[in-house]
Amino acid sequence: MKIIVSIADMKVTKNAEDTLITYSLGSCIGVVIYDPFAGVGGLLHFMLPDSKIDPQKAQKNPWMFADTGIPSLFKEAYKLGAEKERLEVRVMGGSQIMDGSGFFNIGKKNYMALRRIFRTNGVLIRAEDVGGSGNRTVTLEVSSGKVLVKSSGDEVREL
């Protein structure tokens, strides 16, 4: 079954028939995790780096922010049997969209927040496709762990 992960959303599944997909990753970051042994896959699409800008929104929707969404993604995967040491982690997004001057740098700030969280928690990134100025669509096939990325104007490729 195709499961759509919206903006500021997260899904985790152990069903091998599921495919997780998110669209329009611009300055947002998509984090895909997959445990091949447990068959657990997850996808997070977060918008902003730090929940301190709006703690009430973060409480209602932790997946909006890197600092609340990333821990939530990993915890939900652990509940389904995933183990940190086995997780294959891939990161996409962080583009500079609608900010030609680079004044806000939301994509870069999102990516730097993710890197800080991963470094603090000893999480290694297996592959990434970040930066640039286009949108991305990301798909995780839970049966195989295959991650596909489609960037604006490019062919679909495996990451």
N, C-alpha and C positions, 0 to 999 in steps of 0.2 A: 504494500500500500504506500502511496506517495503521501508523505507528511510534510506540509509546508511550515517552515519556521519563519515567522514574520519578523519585522523589525522590532527590536527590544523583546525578543522571545527566545525560548530554549526548548529543545525536545531531546529526550534520551529514550532509547528503545533497545530491547533484546530480541525483537522479532526479526528474523532473517529475511522476511518478505518485505520489510519496510525500506523505504528510501527517503532520507531526509533531504530537503532542498530549501535553500533560501535565495531570494532574488534581491537585486539592487543593493549589493554591498558597495557603497561608495566610500565615504569617510568612516562608515561603520566597520567593525571587525567581525569576521566570522571565525569561530574556533571550532574545529572538528576534532573529536577524540574518538578513538576506537581501540578496544581491547580484543585482539584476534582470538584469544583463548576463551574468553567468556562470551564473545559474540555481542558485546555491548557497544553501541555507537551513540554519539551525542553531537548536537550542533547548537551553538550559541550565536546569536546575532545581536551584539551590543552596540550602542550608539555613542556613549560618552565615557570618558575615563574615570570620573570620580563622583561617587554618590553624595559627597558632602555638599554639592551645589543644590541638591534638593532631597534631603533625607526622607521626606514623606513619599515622594515618587519612588524612591529606592525601596521603601518598605512595601509599597503596593506592587512594584514591578522590579525586582532585583536584577532582571536580565537587561535592563536599560543601561547599566553601568558595568565597567570592567571590574571594579573592586568588589562588587556584590554578585555579578553574574558568573564570573569565572569560578569562584568557589562553589556556587550553586550547581553549575554544570558537573564539576568533578564529584561532588557529594552524591548527586542523583545517579551518576554512573556507578559509584561504589556500592550504592544500595542494590544495584542489579548484578553485582558480582565482579565488576571491573576492579583491577588493581593498578595503582599508580605506576609501578615498575613496568607493566606491560603496555601501557597506553601509548598509542601512536598519535601524536598531536600535530595538527596542521593548522596554519593561520593564513587567512586571506583578508583583503580589503585595505583600509587605511589610505584610500586615495585622497587627493586634493580636489574636491568637488565644489563647484560654485564659490571658490575662494582663490581666484587667479593670482592674487597678490601674495598668497600664503600668509595673510594676516592672522587668521584664526588657527590654522594648522590642526584642525580637529582630528584628521586621519593620523597625523604624526603623533599627536598627544595620546590618541587611543592606543596606538602601537607601543609607545613608550610605557604606558601604564601596564599593558599586557606583559611586556618584557620584565618590568619590575616585579610584578606578581609572580611570574614564572621563575625568575632568578631567586627570589626569596623562598620559594617552595620547591626548588630543585626540579622543575619541569623542563624537559628538553623538547625543542620543536624539531620534528622530523622533516618538515617541508613548509615553505611559506611562499605566498605570492602577494606582496604588499606594495603600497605606494602607487605611483602613477596618477592618472587623472580620469580613469574610466570606472565603470561599474562592473561588478562581477556577479555571476550566478554560481552557486556552489551546491554540489550534490554528493551525498554519502550513501553508497550502496552498502547496507548493513550486512548482507550475505557475504560480501567479499572484502569489505573495508576499503573499496576503491573510492577515491575522492576525485571528482571531476570539477574543473573550473572553466567557465566560459566568460571571457573578458569582452568588453565592448569591441565589436569588429573582428574578433579573433575566433578561431576554431575551438571547440571543446578539447581540453587536454587533461591528462591525468596528472595529479599532483602527488 
